[in-house]
Amino acid sequence: MTETGNTPASYTRRVYPLDAHELTEEQIAVVFAMTSRRPEPFDEIAQQVSQEKAADFHERWVLGYGHASVAEHAVLHLAVENLSRLACDTLEDNRLASYTEKSSRYQLMPADYYFQPAELDDQPKLAQVYQQACRGLFQGYHQLVDAFMDYLRSQYHQRDRERDNAYNMRLRRIATDSCRAVLPAATMTNVGVTANARVLEHAISKLMSSQLAEERDLGAELREQGRTITPTLIKYAEVNPYLAQTVDVQQSLVQRYGTETSPESISQKQADGQSRSGGVSSVRLLDYSSQAEEKIAAALLYRQSHLPYEEIWRRVLDLGADDRQEIISRCVDGLGPHDAPVREFELVDYTFEFLMDYGAYREFKRHRMQSYIPQPLTVAHGYAVPELLVEAGLEGQFVESVTLSEKAYWQVYESSPLVAQYLVTHAHFRRVLSKMNLRECYHLFKLRTSNLAHFAIREPIMQAMKLAVDTHPGLFRHLQLRDYPEWWPDRPPAASKD
């Protein structure tokens, strides 16, 4: 308890938690909501709020009158195990939640750790094709790990006083980091989810509106378990007709306006022997904010001014380029290595189209403040072979496994393009449209171009950063990187050594 200035003792500041062991999440949400209409302190309100009163309150105000923001005060922690990577992507496609997922970079996946979609239950021949492909991919994965471990032992010797377990673990992490690229999207995972009730309700509706049975079932299970914690706040999480119908509408529009490439033509290209391995990611800068430096400078002046924006904008346009750059520089000179630029940097946008492998995409989508729109998973765009596997002489073995995936993919695709996505490996490329503002660029570029970043995502983000820096060099002059590329303008001398 702190008393400041001449504040009367009865109105001194108090900061304290409401004990989640004594109150349910629904009760906490009601206590916070009631402060808008009740003068008492939170802890006094809490003494008057029973679970029954909480349920009544939510029924009336949250559900009856649509005051959904109240549900944001109820926080749920849910453990989700043994779902496919494909379904996990949809679960994690919610900006305002937190996720921690089982890592395939640091763990060796079991030989049978893949999901079997219910859509194939009444198609035994196709189910057999699917199962054989998954078993073959996991078998290939384990063979690659073993062979790569042998290679690594010849390249990395055991350190002095390094125990055998520690040595093997060090090499195993290098091996799994590259060999995981051959695993399919059917690979299962575990994920811990923390979300407020409002976000969770939306996530459940999105899952239950999916065309995939696994995702619909997952949504139903999340609803059932969520109701044990906040029975009222997610009581009406159901299928969202708009979400369900929009997918069908988009697919019909794609066909109507001729923007669909037929699987037959793609398959024919493969049959003609076109090389599909050894590809690299690519990035295109499709659009960016015009007068970007002017917009940032005007926004930086706006916050501490009392003039309307139009007047500030006119004055900024009258300034020379050096003056505008000084405004920007002065406001980022104090930026520390772990600081984010001020919100004014959100007024400038960049739109990219990425072609990155699925493994890289799964890290890229963790940056949920951006707007990203992925196309369906497919094997049509080729795949990348990890460089370390090429160096180890294992490219042929890797390609053999990926080819197995592609053959099964096209067989399943004829019956269900949706289910075929489960067979796409982490090495296959995926197209993603992304719009991010300058502030998010600072965060993404700093984190994902570091030498510590995974090689699969480092390459496309490095390309995106160069496109943005070449377009607006003055806006990235103060971006602090752990590892500066050779092309960086005015590269710091200390960064010349890797």
VEXDREN-2710 file (C-alpha; in Angstrom, 1 decimal):
% VEXDREN-2710
k/r/px/py/pz
1/MET/0.0/0.0/0.0
2/THR/1.5/3.4/-1.0
3/GLU/0.4/6.9/-0.1
4/THR/1.5/9.6/-2.6
5/GLY/1.3/13.4/-2.5
6/ASN/-1.6/14.7/-0.5
7/THR/-3.9/11.7/-1.3
8/PRO/-6.2/11.1/1.7
9/ALA/-5.4/7.9/3.5
10/SER/-8.8/6.4/2.6
11/TYR/-7.9/6.7/-1.1
12/THR/-4.3/5.5/-1.1
13/ARG/-3.2/3.3/-3.9
14/ARG/-3.6/-0.5/-3.4
15/VAL/-2.2/-3.2/-5.7
16/TYR/-3.0/-6.8/-4.9
17/PRO/-4.0/-10.0/-6.5
18/LEU/-7.4/-11.7/-6.3
19/ASP/-6.5/-15.2/-5.2
20/ALA/-7.4/-17.7/-8.0
21/HIS/-7.4/-20.4/-5.3
22/GLU/-10.3/-18.8/-3.4
23/LEU/-12.2/-17.5/-6.4
24/THR/-13.1/-19.1/-9.7
25/GLU/-12.2/-17.5/-13.0
26/GLU/-15.8/-16.6/-13.5
27/GLN/-16.0/-14.9/-10.1
28/ILE/-12.8/-12.9/-10.8
29/ALA/-14.3/-11.7/-14.1
30/VAL/-17.5/-10.6/-12.3
31/VAL/-15.6/-8.8/-9.5
32/PHE/-13.6/-6.8/-12.1
33/ALA/-16.8/-6.1/-14.1
34/MET/-18.8/-4.9/-11.1
35/THR/-16.3/-2.1/-10.4
36/SER/-18.0/-0.1/-13.2
37/ARG/-21.2/0.1/-11.1
38/ARG/-20.1/-0.6/-7.5
39/PRO/-18.0/1.9/-5.4
40/GLU/-16.5/-0.8/-3.0
41/PRO/-12.9/-2.0/-3.3
42/PHE/-12.4/-5.2/-5.4
43/ASP/-11.8/-7.5/-2.4
44/GLU/-15.0/-6.3/-0.7
45/ILE/-17.0/-7.0/-3.9
46/ALA/-15.3/-10.4/-4.1
47/GLN/-16.8/-11.3/-0.7
48/GLN/-20.3/-10.8/-2.1
49/VAL/-19.9/-12.7/-5.3
50/SER/-20.7/-16.4/-5.1
51/GLN/-20.4/-18.8/-8.0
52/GLU/-24.1/-18.7/-8.5
53/LYS/-24.1/-14.9/-8.6
54/ALA/-21.2/-15.0/-11.1
55/ALA/-23.2/-17.3/-13.4
56/ASP/-26.3/-15.1/-13.1
57/PHE/-24.2/-12.0/-13.9
58/HIS/-22.6/-13.5/-17.0
59/GLU/-25.9/-14.9/-18.2
60/ARG/-27.4/-11.4/-18.0
61/TRP/-24.6/-9.1/-19.0
62/VAL/-22.1/-11.1/-21.1
63/LEU/-24.6/-13.4/-22.9
64/GLY/-27.7/-11.4/-22.7
65/TYR/-26.4/-7.9/-23.4
66/GLY/-23.2/-8.8/-25.3
67/HIS/-20.7/-7.3/-22.9
68/ALA/-18.1/-9.8/-24.0
69/SER/-15.1/-7.9/-22.7
70/VAL/-16.0/-9.1/-19.2
71/ALA/-14.9/-12.6/-20.3
72/GLU/-11.4/-11.3/-20.9
73/HIS/-10.9/-11.3/-17.1
74/ALA/-11.3/-15.0/-16.9
75/VAL/-8.1/-16.8/-17.9
76/LEU/-7.9/-20.5/-18.8
77/HIS/-4.8/-22.7/-19.0
78/LEU/-5.4/-25.8/-21.2
79/ALA/-3.1/-28.7/-22.0
80/VAL/-3.7/-30.1/-25.4
81/GLU/-1.9/-33.4/-26.4
82/ASN/-1.6/-35.6/-29.4
83/LEU/-3.1/-33.3/-32.1
84/SER/-1.6/-33.0/-35.5
85/ARG/0.7/-30.1/-36.5
86/LEU/-2.0/-29.2/-39.1
87/ALA/-4.7/-28.8/-36.4
88/CYS/-2.3/-27.1/-34.1
89/ASP/-1.8/-24.4/-36.8
90/THR/-5.5/-23.6/-36.6
91/LEU/-5.6/-23.7/-32.8
92/GLU/-2.6/-21.3/-32.7
93/ASP/-4.1/-18.9/-35.2
94/ASN/-5.4/-16.5/-32.5
95/ARG/-3.5/-13.3/-31.8
96/LEU/-4.4/-12.8/-28.2
97/ALA/-3.4/-16.1/-26.7
98/SER/-0.2/-17.7/-25.6
99/TYR/1.1/-21.1/-26.8
100/THR/4.1/-23.3/-25.9
101/GLU/4.5/-26.3/-28.2
102/LYS/6.5/-29.5/-28.2
103/SER/9.6/-28.8/-30.2
104/SER/10.7/-31.1/-33.0
105/ARG/14.1/-29.3/-33.0
106/TYR/15.1/-30.7/-29.6
107/GLN/13.1/-34.0/-29.3
108/LEU/13.2/-37.2/-31.3
109/MET/9.7/-38.1/-32.5
110/PRO/8.5/-41.7/-31.9
111/ALA/8.1/-44.0/-34.9
112/ASP/4.3/-44.0/-34.8
113/TYR/3.7/-40.4/-33.8
114/TYR/1.3/-39.4/-36.5
115/PHE/-2.4/-38.6/-36.7
116/GLN/-4.9/-40.7/-38.6
117/PRO/-7.8/-38.6/-40.0
118/ALA/-11.3/-39.9/-39.6
119/GLU/-12.2/-38.9/-43.1
120/LEU/-10.4/-42.0/-44.3
121/ASP/-12.2/-44.5/-42.0
122/ASP/-14.6/-45.5/-44.8
123/GLN/-11.9/-45.6/-47.5
124/PRO/-9.7/-48.6/-46.4
125/LYS/-7.5/-48.6/-49.6
126/LEU/-6.8/-44.9/-49.3
127/ALA/-6.3/-45.2/-45.5
128/GLN/-3.6/-47.9/-46.3
129/VAL/-1.9/-45.5/-48.7
130/TYR/-1.9/-42.8/-46.0
131/GLN/-0.6/-45.1/-43.3
132/GLN/2.1/-46.6/-45.4
133/ALA/3.3/-43.1/-46.3
134/CYS/3.4/-41.9/-42.7
135/ARG/5.2/-45.0/-41.6
136/GLY/7.6/-44.6/-44.4
137/LEU/8.3/-41.0/-43.6
138/PHE/8.9/-41.7/-39.9
139/GLN/11.1/-44.7/-40.8
140/GLY/13.0/-42.4/-43.2
141/TYR/13.3/-39.8/-40.4
142/HIS/14.8/-42.3/-38.0
143/GLN/17.2/-43.6/-40.6
144/LEU/18.3/-40.1/-41.4
145/VAL/18.9/-39.2/-37.8
146/ASP/21.0/-42.4/-37.3
147/ALA/23.0/-41.8/-40.4
148/PHE/23.4/-38.1/-39.7
149/MET/24.6/-38.9/-36.1
150/ASP/27.4/-41.1/-37.6
151/TYR/28.4/-38.2/-39.8
152/LEU/28.3/-35.7/-36.9
153/ARG/30.5/-37.9/-34.7
154/SER/33.2/-37.7/-37.5
155/GLN/32.9/-33.9/-37.5
156/TYR/32.4/-33.0/-33.8
157/HIS/34.6/-34.7/-31.3
158/GLN/33.8/-35.2/-27.7
159/ARG/35.0/-32.3/-25.5
160/ASP/37.2/-32.7/-22.5
161/ARG/35.2/-33.9/-19.5
162/GLU/32.0/-34.0/-21.6
163/ARG/29.9/-36.9/-20.5
164/ASP/28.7/-39.4/-23.1
165/ASN/25.1/-38.5/-22.6
166/ALA/25.8/-34.8/-23.0
167/TYR/27.9/-35.4/-26.1
168/ASN/25.2/-37.5/-27.7
169/MET/22.5/-35.0/-26.8
170/ARG/24.5/-32.2/-28.3
171/LEU/24.8/-34.1/-31.6
172/ARG/21.2/-35.3/-31.4
173/ARG/19.9/-31.7/-31.4
174/ILE/21.9/-30.9/-34.5
175/ALA/20.5/-34.1/-36.2
176/THR/16.9/-33.6/-35.3
177/ASP/17.0/-29.9/-36.3
178/SER/17.7/-30.9/-39.9
179/CYS/16.0/-34.3/-40.1
180/ARG/12.7/-33.0/-38.9
181/ALA/12.1/-31.5/-42.3
182/VAL/11.0/-34.9/-43.6
183/LEU/8.2/-35.2/-41.1
184/PRO/4.6/-34.7/-42.3
185/ALA/2.0/-32.3/-41.1
186/ALA/0.3/-35.3/-39.6
187/THR/3.1/-35.4/-37.0
188/MET/1.5/-35.0/-33.6
189/THR/2.4/-32.5/-31.0
190/ASN/1.5/-31.2/-27.6
191/VAL/0.7/-27.5/-26.8
192/GLY/0.0/-25.6/-23.7
193/VAL/-2.6/-22.8/-24.2
194/THR/-3.3/-19.8/-22.1
195/ALA/-6.2/-17.6/-23.2
196/ASN/-9.0/-15.6/-21.7
197/ALA/-12.5/-16.9/-22.1
198/ARG/-13.4/-14.4/-24.9
199/VAL/-10.4/-15.5/-27.0
200/LEU/-11.0/-19.2/-26.3
201/GLU/-14.6/-18.9/-27.3
202/HIS/-13.6/-17.5/-30.7
203/ALA/-10.9/-20.2/-31.0
204/ILE/-13.4/-22.9/-30.3
205/SER/-15.9/-21.5/-32.8
206/LYS/-13.2/-21.4/-35.5
207/LEU/-12.2/-25.0/-34.9
208/MET/-15.8/-26.2/-34.8
209/SER/-16.4/-24.5/-38.1
210/SER/-13.5/-26.2/-39.8
211/GLN/-13.8/-28.6/-42.8
212/LEU/-11.5/-31.0/-41.1
213/ALA/-12.9/-33.6/-38.7
214/GLU/-9.9/-33.4/-36.3
215/GLU/-10.3/-29.7/-35.9
216/ARG/-14.1/-29.9/-35.3
217/ASP/-13.5/-32.6/-32.7
218/LEU/-10.7/-30.6/-31.1
219/GLY/-13.0/-27.6/-30.8
220/ALA/-15.7/-29.7/-29.1
221/GLU/-13.1/-31.1/-26.6
222/LEU/-11.8/-27.6/-25.8
223/ARG/-15.4/-26.5/-25.2
224/GLU/-16.1/-29.4/-22.9
225/GLN/-13.0/-28.9/-20.8
226/GLY/-13.3/-25.1/-20.9
227/ARG/-16.7/-25.3/-19.4
228/THR/-15.3/-27.0/-16.3
229/ILE/-13.5/-23.7/-15.6
230/THR/-15.8/-21.1/-17.0
231/PRO/-19.1/-22.9/-17.7
232/THR/-21.1/-19.7/-18.4
233/LEU/-18.5/-17.7/-20.4
234/ILE/-18.0/-20.3/-23.2
235/LYS/-21.5/-21.8/-22.8
236/TYR/-22.5/-20.9/-26.4
237/ALA/-19.3/-21.5/-28.3
238/GLU/-20.7/-23.2/-31.4
239/VAL/-20.2/-23.5/-35.1
240/ASN/-19.9/-20.1/-36.7
241/PRO/-22.0/-20.2/-40.0
242/TYR/-20.1/-17.3/-41.4
243/LEU/-16.7/-18.9/-41.0
244/ALA/-17.9/-22.2/-42.3
245/GLN/-19.5/-20.7/-45.4
246/THR/-16.8/-18.3/-46.3
247/VAL/-14.4/-21.1/-47.1
248/ASP/-16.9/-22.5/-49.6
249/VAL/-17.5/-19.1/-51.1
250/GLN/-13.8/-18.4/-51.6
251/GLN/-13.3/-21.8/-53.2
252/SER/-16.2/-21.2/-55.6
253/LEU/-14.9/-17.7/-56.5
254/VAL/-11.4/-19.1/-57.2
255/GLN/-13.0/-21.5/-59.7
256/ARG/-15.3/-18.9/-61.2
257/TYR/-12.5/-16.4/-61.9
258/GLY/-9.9/-18.9/-63.1
259/THR/-7.4/-18.4/-60.3
260/GLU/-7.1/-22.2/-59.6
261/THR/-4.2/-24.3/-60.9
262/SER/-5.5/-27.8/-61.6
263/PRO/-3.8/-30.6/-59.7
264/GLU/-3.6/-32.5/-63.0
265/SER/-1.3/-29.9/-64.6
266/ILE/0.9/-29.8/-61.5
267/SER/1.1/-33.5/-61.4
268/GLN/2.0/-33.6/-65.1
269/LYS/4.9/-31.3/-64.6
270/GLN/6.2/-33.7/-62.0
271/ALA/5.7/-36.6/-64.4
272/ASP/7.8/-34.7/-67.0
273/GLY/10.7/-34.9/-64.7
274/GLN/11.1/-31.4/-63.5
275/SER/13.4/-31.0/-60.6
276/ARG/11.6/-30.2/-57.4
277/SER/14.3/-30.7/-54.8
278/GLY/17.0/-28.3/-53.7
279/GLY/14.7/-25.3/-54.0
280/VAL/15.1/-22.1/-52.0
281/SER/12.7/-19.8/-50.4
282/SER/11.7/-16.6/-52.1
283/VAL/10.2/-13.3/-51.0
284/ARG/8.5/-10.5/-52.9
285/LEU/7.7/-7.0/-51.6
286/LEU/4.3/-6.5/-53.1
287/ASP/3.4/-3.1/-51.5
288/TYR/4.6/-0.6/-49.0
289/SER/3.6/2.7/-47.5
290/SER/4.3/5.8/-49.7
291/GLN/5.8/8.8/-48.0
292/ALA/6.9/6.5/-45.2
293/GLU/9.4/8.8/-43.6
294/GLU/7.0/11.7/-43.7
295/LYS/4.3/9.5/-42.0
296/ILE/6.7/8.4/-39.2
297/ALA/8.0/12.0/-38.6
298/ALA/4.5/13.4/-38.5
299/ALA/3.3/10.7/-36.0
300/LEU/6.3/11.3/-33.8
301/LEU/5.5/15.0/-33.7
302/TYR/1.8/14.4/-33.2
303/ARG/1.9/12.7/-29.8
304/GLN/3.3/15.7/-27.8
305/SER/1.5/18.4/-29.9
306/HIS/-1.9/19.9/-29.7
307/LEU/-2.3/20.6/-33.4
308/PRO/-4.5/18.6/-35.7
309/TYR/-2.8/16.0/-37.8
310/GLU/-3.4/17.8/-41.1
311/GLU/-1.4/20.8/-39.8
312/ILE/1.5/18.7/-38.6
313/TRP/1.5/16.8/-41.9
314/ARG/1.7/20.1/-43.9
315/ARG/4.6/21.2/-41.8
316/VAL/6.4/17.9/-42.1
317/LEU/6.0/18.1/-45.9
318/ASP/7.7/21.5/-45.8
319/LEU/10.8/20.1/-44.1
320/GLY/13.8/18.8/-45.9
321/ALA/14.8/15.1/-45.9
322/ASP/17.6/15.8/-43.3
323/ASP/15.2/17.4/-40.9
324/ARG/12.7/14.5/-41.2
325/GLN/15.5/12.0/-40.7
326/GLU/16.6/13.9/-37.6
327/ILE/13.1/13.7/-36.1
328/ILE/13.2/9.9/-36.6
329/SER/16.7/9.4/-35.4
330/ARG/16.3/11.5/-32.3
331/CYS/13.3/9.3/-31.3
332/VAL/15.1/6.0/-31.7
333/ASP/18.7/6.9/-30.6
334/GLY/17.9/5.5/-27.1
335/LEU/16.6/2.2/-28.4
336/GLY/18.1/-0.6/-26.4
337/PRO/18.8/-4.1/-27.8
338/HIS/15.6/-5.5/-26.2
339/ASP/13.4/-2.4/-26.8
340/ALA/10.5/-2.1/-29.2
341/PRO/10.1/1.2/-31.1
342/VAL/7.3/3.5/-30.1
343/ARG/3.8/2.8/-31.6
344/GLU/4.3/5.6/-34.1
345/PHE/6.2/3.0/-36.2
346/GLU/3.0/1.2/-36.7
347/LEU/1.8/3.7/-39.3
348/VAL/4.1/2.4/-42.0
349/ASP/3.2/-1.0/-43.6
350/TYR/4.9/-3.6/-45.8
351/THR/3.1/-6.4/-47.7
352/PHE/5.2/-9.5/-48.6
353/GLU/4.6/-12.7/-50.4
354/PHE/6.7/-15.5/-48.9
355/LEU/7.5/-18.9/-50.4
356/MET/8.9/-20.7/-47.4
357/ASP/9.0/-24.3/-46.3
358/TYR/6.4/-25.5/-43.9
359/GLY/8.9/-25.8/-41.0
360/ALA/9.8/-22.1/-41.4
361/TYR/6.1/-21.2/-41.7
362/ARG/5.4/-22.8/-38.3
363/GLU/7.9/-20.4/-36.7
364/PHE/6.8/-17.5/-38.8
365/LYS/3.2/-17.7/-37.7
366/ARG/4.2/-17.3/-34.1
367/HIS/4.5/-13.6/-35.0
368/ARG/0.8/-13.1/-34.6
369/MET/0.7/-9.3/-34.5
370/GLN/1.2/-9.3/-38.3
371/SER/-1.6/-10.2/-40.7
372/TYR/-0.7/-13.4/-42.5
373/ILE/-2.8/-15.4/-45.0
374/PRO/-1.4/-18.9/-45.9
375/GLN/-2.5/-20.9/-48.9
376/PRO/-3.4/-24.6/-48.4
377/LEU/-0.5/-27.0/-47.8
378/THR/0.6/-28.7/-51.0
379/VAL/3.6/-30.5/-52.5
380/ALA/3.2/-28.5/-55.8
381/HIS/5.8/-25.9/-55.0
382/GLY/8.7/-28.2/-54.4
383/TYR/10.8/-28.5/-51.3
384/ALA/14.1/-27.6/-49.7
385/VAL/16.8/-30.1/-48.7
386/PRO/18.6/-29.0/-45.5
387/GLU/22.2/-28.0/-46.3
388/LEU/23.7/-30.1/-43.5
389/LEU/22.1/-33.2/-44.9
390/VAL/23.6/-32.5/-48.3
391/GLU/27.0/-32.0/-46.7
392/ALA/26.6/-35.4/-45.0
393/GLY/25.8/-37.1/-48.3
394/LEU/22.2/-37.8/-47.3
395/GLU/20.4/-35.8/-49.9
396/GLY/19.4/-38.9/-51.9
397/GLN/18.0/-40.6/-48.8
398/PHE/16.1/-37.4/-47.9
399/VAL/14.6/-37.1/-51.4
400/GLU/13.5/-40.7/-51.4
401/SER/11.4/-40.1/-48.3
402/VAL/9.9/-36.8/-49.7
403/THR/9.1/-38.6/-52.9
404/LEU/7.1/-41.1/-50.9
405/SER/5.2/-38.3/-49.4
406/GLU/4.4/-36.7/-52.7
407/LYS/3.1/-39.9/-54.3
408/ALA/0.7/-40.5/-51.4
409/TYR/-0.3/-36.9/-51.4
410/TRP/-1.6/-37.0/-55.0
411/GLN/-3.4/-40.2/-54.4
412/VAL/-5.2/-38.8/-51.4
413/TYR/-5.7/-35.5/-53.1
414/GLU/-8.0/-37.1/-55.7
415/SER/-10.4/-38.0/-52.9
416/SER/-9.8/-35.1/-50.5
417/PRO/-7.5/-32.1/-51.0
418/LEU/-8.0/-31.3/-47.3
419/VAL/-6.9/-34.6/-46.0
420/ALA/-3.9/-34.7/-48.4
421/GLN/-2.4/-31.7/-46.5
422/TYR/-1.5/-34.1/-43.6
423/LEU/1.1/-35.7/-45.9
424/VAL/2.9/-32.6/-46.8
425/THR/6.4/-32.6/-45.2
426/HIS/8.0/-29.7/-43.3
427/ALA/10.4/-29.4/-46.2
428/HIS/7.7/-28.5/-48.8
429/PHE/7.2/-24.9/-49.7
430/ARG/4.1/-22.9/-48.8
431/ARG/2.9/-19.5/-50.1
432/VAL/2.0/-16.9/-47.4
433/LEU/0.8/-13.4/-47.8
434/SER/1.9/-11.1/-45.0
435/LYS/1.3/-7.5/-44.0
436/MET/3.4/-6.1/-41.2
437/ASN/4.1/-2.7/-39.9
438/LEU/7.5/-1.1/-39.4
439/ARG/7.4/-1.8/-35.6
440/GLU/6.7/-5.5/-36.2
441/CYS/9.5/-5.5/-38.8
442/TYR/12.0/-4.3/-36.2
443/HIS/11.0/-7.2/-33.9
444/LEU/10.8/-9.9/-36.6
445/PHE/14.0/-8.9/-38.4
446/LYS/16.0/-8.6/-35.2
447/LEU/14.9/-12.0/-33.9
448/ARG/14.8/-14.1/-37.1
449/THR/17.9/-12.9/-38.9
450/SER/20.2/-13.8/-36.0
451/ASN/22.7/-16.7/-36.5
452/LEU/20.9/-18.3/-33.6
453/ALA/17.6/-18.4/-35.6
454/HIS/16.6/-21.6/-37.4
455/PHE/18.2/-21.7/-40.8
456/ALA/14.8/-22.4/-42.5
457/ILE/13.2/-19.1/-41.4
458/ARG/16.5/-17.1/-41.3
459/GLU/16.8/-17.2/-45.1
460/PRO/13.4/-15.8/-46.1
461/ILE/13.4/-13.2/-43.3
462/MET/16.8/-12.0/-44.4
463/GLN/15.5/-11.6/-47.9
464/ALA/12.5/-9.7/-46.6
465/MET/14.7/-7.4/-44.5
466/LYS/16.9/-6.5/-47.5
467/LEU/13.8/-5.6/-49.6
468/ALA/12.5/-3.4/-46.8
469/VAL/15.9/-1.8/-46.1
470/ASP/16.5/-1.1/-49.8
471/THR/13.1/0.6/-50.0
472/HIS/13.4/2.7/-46.8
473/PRO/17.0/2.8/-45.7
474/GLY/16.5/5.7/-43.4
475/LEU/13.8/3.9/-41.4
476/PHE/16.1/1.0/-40.5
477/ARG/19.2/2.9/-39.8
478/HIS/18.8/2.3/-36.1
479/LEU/17.6/-1.4/-36.2
480/GLN/19.9/-3.2/-33.9
481/LEU/20.8/-6.7/-35.1
482/ARG/22.7/-9.4/-33.3
483/ASP/24.4/-10.4/-36.6
484/TYR/24.6/-7.8/-39.5
485/PRO/24.7/-9.2/-43.1
486/GLU/27.5/-8.1/-45.4
487/TRP/25.2/-5.9/-47.4
488/TRP/24.0/-3.9/-44.5
489/PRO/24.5/-0.1/-45.1
490/ASP/27.0/1.5/-42.7
491/ARG/27.7/-1.9/-41.1
492/PRO/29.1/-1.5/-37.6
493/PRO/32.8/-2.4/-37.4
494/ALA/32.2/-4.7/-34.5
495/ALA/29.8/-6.8/-36.6
496/SER/32.4/-7.7/-39.2
497/LYS/33.4/-10.8/-37.3
498/ASP/30.9/-13.7/-37.1
END
